[in-house]
Amino acid sequence: MTAATTGLRRAELCGLRRRRDIDLEQQVLRVSVSVASLRDRSLEEIPTTNRRVRTIALDDVTADALRRQIAMVEDRARLCGVALVDDPY
C-alpha cells in the first residue's frame, strides 16, 4: 500500500527506518537511503539515486495503515517476549 500511494522504489521502502524516517504525527516519510544487496557484499544502505533527501506526504489511509502495522509488530514482539531494535526497518 505504501508503495502504491507514495511511488517509492522497493529498495527505498526497505530502507525506511521507523524513528529516523517515519513521522506519523506530521504524516510524512523522509527518504534518504535505499537498501542494496550487491554481489559479494553484505546488505547495506546506499544513497538514493539522486543522493537527495525527499519528504513524501502520507494520506490518512496510508498513515493509519502504517500505525496499525507498527502496533501489530510491537504486540507480536511483546507476546513473544522479545525486544525490537531501537530503530528498526
Legacy VTK file of the C-alpha trace (Angstrom):
# vtk DataFile Version 3.0
C-alpha trace
ASCII
DATASET POLYDATA
POINTS 89 float
0.000 0.000 0.000
2.779 2.424 0.906
4.499 1.772 -2.415
1.287 2.423 -4.331
0.409 5.655 -2.526
3.913 7.156 -2.374
5.646 5.936 -5.527
8.727 4.818 -3.566
11.025 2.244 -5.097
11.267 -1.159 -3.418
14.811 -0.520 -2.156
13.710 2.848 -0.725
10.795 1.211 1.097
13.177 -1.377 2.538
15.496 1.420 3.705
12.874 3.241 5.772
13.586 3.245 9.495
10.764 3.809 11.914
12.254 6.569 14.065
14.564 8.174 11.520
12.240 8.294 8.518
8.602 7.904 9.516
6.742 10.771 11.183
3.150 9.705 11.645
2.187 12.827 13.586
3.121 15.004 10.601
2.157 12.181 8.198
5.390 12.279 6.186
8.164 9.906 5.151
11.775 11.005 4.802
13.558 9.098 2.034
17.335 9.332 2.233
18.671 5.825 1.525
17.976 2.606 -0.299
18.875 -0.882 0.846
21.051 -2.847 -1.556
22.332 -6.373 -1.680
25.306 -6.192 -4.000
27.216 -9.191 -5.266
29.854 -10.442 -2.798
28.857 -7.797 -0.217
26.508 -7.787 2.719
23.239 -5.886 2.798
23.929 -2.171 3.084
22.311 1.246 2.958
23.242 3.355 -0.059
22.201 6.895 -1.019
19.087 7.308 -3.125
19.525 7.518 -6.884
19.934 11.312 -6.958
21.535 11.476 -3.482
18.861 13.848 -2.202
16.578 13.521 0.800
12.915 13.587 -0.194
9.954 14.237 2.050
6.780 12.446 0.977
3.343 13.348 2.351
1.165 10.467 3.519
-2.591 10.412 3.073
-4.758 9.486 6.064
-5.398 5.909 4.909
-1.706 5.119 4.397
-0.700 6.738 7.695
-3.372 4.717 9.518
-2.214 1.512 7.825
1.373 2.199 8.953
0.189 2.903 12.503
-1.677 -0.420 12.567
1.335 -2.264 11.130
3.687 -0.799 13.744
1.229 -1.622 16.553
0.883 -5.201 15.281
4.668 -5.705 15.176
5.060 -4.275 18.684
2.232 -6.506 20.006
3.778 -9.609 18.452
7.189 -8.788 19.888
5.647 -8.249 23.322
3.748 -11.578 23.111
6.958 -13.367 22.143
8.939 -11.669 24.890
11.460 -10.096 22.524
12.650 -6.520 22.295
12.720 -4.742 18.977
15.902 -2.970 17.931
15.927 0.763 18.654
15.306 1.952 15.083
14.025 -0.992 13.026
13.464 -1.036 9.272
LINES 1 90
89 0 1 2 3 4 5 6 7 8 9 10 11 12 13 14 15 16 17 18 19 20 21 22 23 24 25 26 27 28 29 30 31 32 33 34 35 36 37 38 39 40 41 42 43 44 45 46 47 48 49 50 51 52 53 54 55 56 57 58 59 60 61 62 63 64 65 66 67 68 69 70 71 72 73 74 75 76 77 78 79 80 81 82 83 84 85 86 87 88
